[in-house]
Amino acid sequence: METKIIELIAEHFGIPTPEINRAFELRKDLNATDLELADFFQILEDTFNITISKNDALNLVTIDDLITYVADHAEEIT
């Protein structure tokens, strides 16, 4: 699941996969705007069949937070 999330981040934000670090902050290190993050969260919701509430989204600061959140809320994917 972590690998898939990092691949999605790389594709969406145009960052080479090897350069992505779990400690990266979504807004600061990915230079993501609120609109870009909303679009990305929609991709995660569609990919992992989850819903990320507005309140939960505000608490997702780092890539590690995001990976943990998705792992805790996603259905098993094959």
Secondary structure, DSSP 8 states (H G I E B T S, - for coil): -HHHHHHHHHHHHT--GGG--TT-BTTTTS---HHHHHHHHHHHHHHHT----HHHHHT--BHHHHHHHHHHH-----
